[in-house]
Amino acid sequence: MIALIRSPRFVELRRFAIAFSSRFGSTFLSFLVMLVASRLLSTHEYGLYVFLFSIGSALGLIAVLGQQILVVKHYRRDAGVDDSLNRTLLRVNAEWLMGGCGALSLAAAGLYVFSDDLPYPYDHLWIGFLFAAVFSLSEYLQNYFRIHGSINISLLPREIIWRAASIAAFFGAAHFGLMSGGAAAMVIVTLLLGGATAYQVAAFLKDEGLAFLRPRADEESPREWRAESGYFIANNVLNSAQAYLETILIGALLGLEQAGFYFVALRIAMLLTLPVTAIDTVGIPLIAARFQAGDRPGAQKLVGQLSMGAFCISLLGALALAVVGPFVLTLFDEHFAQDSEVLVVLCALAVSQAFFGPGSWLLMIGGGERFFLIARSMMFVVYLGLLWLLGRNFGLIGIASAGLLLAIASNWAAARWIAGAWGIDNMATAFFRPFLFGGAGAKAREIRLQTRFEAAE
């Protein structure tokens, strides 16, 4: 029994279970945060909160400057504590992060000073920028701790404690008359996220200290890191736009009430991506380790299992939401249910992402960031046209449909690159490959693909 508990397979399953449980708790608490805020604020003020939160989250994902991906791709967790490559990597991460967080902090200070000269709701933008600075640091630390297998430190501060504290603080602020509007709610979540991130910073410094900030004579960062960071930044811009642009545009052009509804519907649909986030948390470091070891068959097997599991869970959830979705929407506002068909389209988007599993992450750690940037940039131009055309003619459901088409196209492009470069199928249907194509022919193909994988390495 002890040998079983200590086996690598059991450890991986335990980490995945912890990650899934944490993500489930995070998603449930996130739902409660939205619900509590919507009940304590007017529809308009809730729309303001959503507007600022979306801007802050979008800018935070950009300001991390791709370092959360760079550390996952290159950090050697099996190396010694004083490994020179890891130390150099952390110093490079710190330099880029100080630039991103510093720029956001200065922008927040400037917006605060001139807030009286800005029209509503942009006079509250300084809160969103301050939130973004904290969020970017938190995003990096989440990825740093998960490559070490420290799932609790990676997830609990932001995913569980921050959200639970936000719910309690909202009720407390409302009781004492401090929940004056969406801007006040945003200040509360920013301060609490700062506290959760400070705990992660303390844990990081306990592990690494500050010695990595002092370069040694024999340490020089590889030149490709700068190019990779540039590609990661550009792709983060596209990821951020895909996740938050629609809500921000709706708030700016159609009204804060409409933005509040769309944000709620999108977050409900994103419950279906919970299995995918669990894969990203635990599965990606394991897949990256198999890449580094040249174990293509092992990587393919793991990817197929994770993608199929994520797709099945997501599909079942979508069927359930198709039934209870209108009722859930009325919990936030009695008028939200009249646009429940938008939720159906957003659920289809979430299921499509689950079908492709960890495709975008596989492409990033596999060296396809340049291809993905070019392909997605071209798609994004088309997406903006669709966003304008469908939004103008069909309203919110047209905007949601444009997002669905972009998600499918970008995931399909990533899957084609991964299949061509690494011989790995990241779609959920890859789970059935050993059963549908078993035998000597499959073994021969496996040998050819393994040779190709090693040559690429």
N, C-alpha and C positions, 0 to 999 in steps of 0.2 A: 504493500500500500504506500509506504513512504517513497519507494522508488518511482511509483506511478505519479505521485504528487509532484515529485521533483523533476519528472521527465520534461523535455523541451515542449512536447506537444501539449501536455497538461498546462504548463505555464502560459503558452500562447492562448489556449482556450480560456484560462482564467483571466488573462489580461483583456481578451475580447469581451468576456462577460462583464467585467468591471467597466470597460469603456461603453458597452451597450447600455448598461444600467445607468451610468452617469449621464449619457446622452439622453436616455429616456427621461430621467429626472430633470435634466436641463430643459428638454422640450416641454415637459409638463409644467415646469415652473415658468418658462417663458410664456406659455399660454396663460397662466394665472396672472403674470405681470400685465399682459395686454388686457386681460379681462378686468382686473382691479382698476387699472388706469382708466379704462373706458367707462367704468361705473362711477368713478370719482370725479371725472372731468366731463365737461360738456362735449358734444360731438366735435365742435369747432376746435376747442382746446386740445382734445385728444388728437385731432388732425395735426395741430402744431407740434405736439410731442412726437408724433410719428415722423413728421417732416424733418425735425431736427435730428432725431435718432437715425434716420436713413442717411442724411448727409454725413453725420459723424461716423457711422459704420462704414460708409463708402470711402471716405477720406482716410479712415484708419487702415483699411485694407490696402490702400495705395501707399500710405506713408511707411509701412513696414518695409517697403522697398525691396521686396523679394527675398529678404534674408531668412524668412521662415522656411522657404523652399530650399535655399542654399544650404542651410544647416542640416536639413533632413537628407539632402543628397550627398553631402560630403563628410558629415561628422562620423568619425569611426568610434562607435560606442564600445568596441572590444579592445581599443587601444589603451595604453596606460594613462594615468592621470596627467602626466607631464608630456603627453604626445605633442610634438611641435606643430603638426598639421592642425590638430584640433585647436590648439592655443591661437594659432594664426587665424583660423576660421572665426573664432569667437571675437578676436580683435576687429576683424573686418566687419563682422555683424554689428558690433558696437558702434563703429564709426558711421556706418550707413544709418543705423537706427537713431543715433544722436542727431544726424542731419534731418531725418524725416520728422522726428518728434519735436526737435527744436524749431523747425519751420512752422509746424502747426501751432506750437505754443506762441510764437511771435505773432502769427496771424490772428490767433484768438485774442491776444492782448490788443492788437491794433483795432480789431472789430469792436472790442469792448469800449475802447476810448472813443470811437466815432459812432457808437451805436445810436446815439440820439439823432444823428444825421441820416440814418438809414430808414427806409420805409418798412412797415410791418409786412411780413413776419421776419424780414431779414435783419432787423435790429437785434434779434436773438441768436444770430448765427455764431457768435463767439462761443456760446455754450456747445454747439455742435463741433466746432474746431477743437475745443478743449477736450471734449469726449474722444475725438478722433486720436489725439496725441496719446491718451492713456490706452485706448483700444489697440493701437498699433503695437505698443510694447507688450500688452497682454497677448496679442496674437503670436508674436515671436516666442514668448516664454512658453506658451502652450505647446508649440512644436518642439522646442528644446527639451522639455521634460518628457514628451512622449517618445522621443527617440531613445531615451534612457530607460523606457519602460515604467517611468514614474507616473502612472496614469492618474493617481489620486491628486498629486500636486499639479498635474497638467490640467485636469478638468474641474476638480472640486471648487477652487476659488472663484472662477468666473462662471462656470456652468451651473453650480448649485448654490454656493454661499451668496454670491452677488445677487442672484435672482430672488432667493428667499429673503435676503435682507431688504431688497427693493420693495417687495410686497409689504413687509412689516413697516418699512419707512413710509410708504404711501398711506397706509392706514393711520400711522402716527401723525404724519403731517396733516392729514385731513382732520383728525381729531382736534389738533391744536390750531387749526385754521391757517396752516402754512402751505396747503396744496392749492395755491392760488391760480394755477393754470398749467399749460403744457410746458412752459419754460421752467417753472419750479420743479415739475416732475423730472425734467431733463437734468437739472442741477443735482437732484437727489441721486439719480442713477450714476452720474459722473463721479460724484464724491465716493459712492460705495464701490464703484469699479476701481477707483484709485486705491482704496484700501485693500481690495482683493489682489490687485496687481503688486502692491507693495509687499505683500506676503510672499508672492512668487519671486520677486526680486531678492528678498532676504534669503530664500531657499537657494536661488541661483548663486548668490555670492558665497553662501556657505559651502557649496560644491566647488566653485571655480575660483573664488577669491577675486583679487584685482590684478594678479600677476600677469594675466594674459594681455592687459592693456599696455604693458611695457614690452616693445618688440626687442628681440634678441638679434645679435649680429647675423646668426645663421638662418633667420626666419624671413621668408619672402613669400607673399601671397601669390599663388598661381595667377597668371594673366587672364586665364579663361573665366575666373570668378567674376571679374568686372563685366565681361560680356554677358555671362549667364545672368548676373544681377539685372542688367539692362533688359534682357528678354523677360525675366520674371516680373520686373516692374511693369512693363508694357502689358503683359498678360494679366497682372493683377488689376490694372486699370480696366481692362475688358471684363474681368470677373466682377469687379465692383460695379461697373455700369450695368452688367446683366442682372445683378442681384438687387440694385437699388435705384437705377435710373428711372424705371417706370414709375415708382412711387414718388420720386422727387419731381418728375415732370408733371404728374397728375396734381400734386400739391401746388406747383407753381402756376399751372395753366388751367386746371379744372376746379381747383378749390381744395381746401384742407379737409373738408368732410369726405370728399371722394377719395382723397389720399388715405384717410383713416380707414375707410372700407377696404381699399385695395391692399393695404398693409396687413389688415386682419386676415383677409382671404388668402393672401400669399403665405402668411405665417402658418395658417391652418394647413394649407397644402404641403408646406415644407415639413410637416410632421412625418410625411411619407418618406422623406429622405433620411430619416433617423438611422436606418441600417447602413446607408452610404457613409454617414459621418462616423459611425463606429468603425467601418472599414478604413476610412482615412486615418483614424486615430491609432489603431493597432495594426491593421493589415499592411499599410504602406511601408513602415519601417521593416517589417518582415519580408515583404516583397523586395524592398531595396537591398536587404541582406542577401537574398537569393540572386539578385542581379550581380552584386559584387562577387559572389562566389561562383558565378557562371552556371548556376543551376537553373537552366531554362525550363526543363520539365517540372521542377518543383514550383517555379514561379507560375507556370501555366495552370497547374493543378490548384494552387491556392487562389489565383485570380478567378478561375471558373467557379470554385466553391463559394467564394465571397460574393461574386456578382449574382449568382443564381439565388443565393439566400436573400440578398438585399432586394432583388426584383420580386420574389414571391411575397415577402412581407409587405413591400410597398403596394403591390397590386391588391392584396387583400384589404389593406388599409383604405385604398382608393374606393373599393366597392362599398366599404362601410361608410365612408364620408359622403358618397353619392346619396345615401339614405338619410343620414343624420346631419348633413352639412347645413341645410337651411335652418334647422333648430339651433345649431351651434352659433350661426351668425346672429340670430336674434338675441343671444346672450349678451352680445356687445352693443347692439342697437336694433330696435324693432324694425327699422327700415332697411337693414342690410340684407335681409333674406330675399328682397325683390331682385337682387342681382346674383342669385345663387349659381346661375349658369357660368359666371366668371370663375367661381370656385372649381367647377368641373374641369374647365380648361387648365387651370393651374394645377389641379391634381394630375392631369395627363402629363404635364411638364415634369412633375416630381417623379412619376413612374418611369418616364423615359430616361431620366438621369439615373435612376436605380438600375435600369436595364443595362446601361453601359458601365456600371460599377465604377472602379477607380481609374477610369480612362485618362482623365486630364492629368492626374498625379503621376500615372505611369509614364505618360508622355514627357512630363517635366523631368523626372528623375532618370529617364532613358535618353535624354539629350535631344528631344524634339521641340524644345522651347522656341527655336527660330521658325520652324515650320508652323507651329501652332499660332505664333504671333501673326505671321503673314496670312495664314488661312482665316483666322478669326477677324483680322482687320478688314479683309475683303467682305466677310460675312456681315461685319458690323455696319458697314456702309449700306448694305442691302437691308439690314435690320432697321436702321434709322428710317429708310424709305417706307418700309412696311409699317413701322410704328406710326408714322405720320398718316399714311394712307388708310390703314385699318382703324386707327384711333379716330380719325376724322369721320369715317363712314359708319363705324360700328360701336364707337365708344369704348368702354372698359373691356368688353369681351374682345374687341379687336386688338387692344393693347396686349391683353393676355395671350392672344393667339400669335402675335408677333414674337413674344418671348418664347413660346413653345417651339415655333419654327427655328429660332436661333439656337435653342438648346439642342434640338435634334441634329441640326446641321453641324454644330461644333463638336458634339460628341461623336458623330459619325466620322468626321474628319480625323479626330484623334484616334479612333479605332482603326482606321485604314493605315495611319502612319505606324502605329504600334505593330499591326500585323505585318506590314512590309519591312520594318526595321528590325524587329525582334522575333517575328514569327509567333507572337502571342495574341490570342483572341481574348479581349477583355469583356465581351458581351456575355450576358447571362446564358445564352445558348451554348457557350463553351463548356458548360458543365456536362453536357450530353455527348461531347466528342468521344471520350473513351468508350462509350456504350454503342454509339452509332457507327464508329469507324475503327473498331477493335481489330486485332489480328496482326499478321505479319506486315501487311501494307502500312498500317498505322505506325508500326515500330520502325519501318524504314524511313517514313516521313519524319518521325521523331528524331532519328539519327541525323538526317539532313538538316533539320532545323537547329539541332544542338550544335552542329558544326558551324552553321551560319551565325548563331548566337556568339560562339567563342571567337569567331573571326571578327565580329563587330566589336567585341571587347578589346 
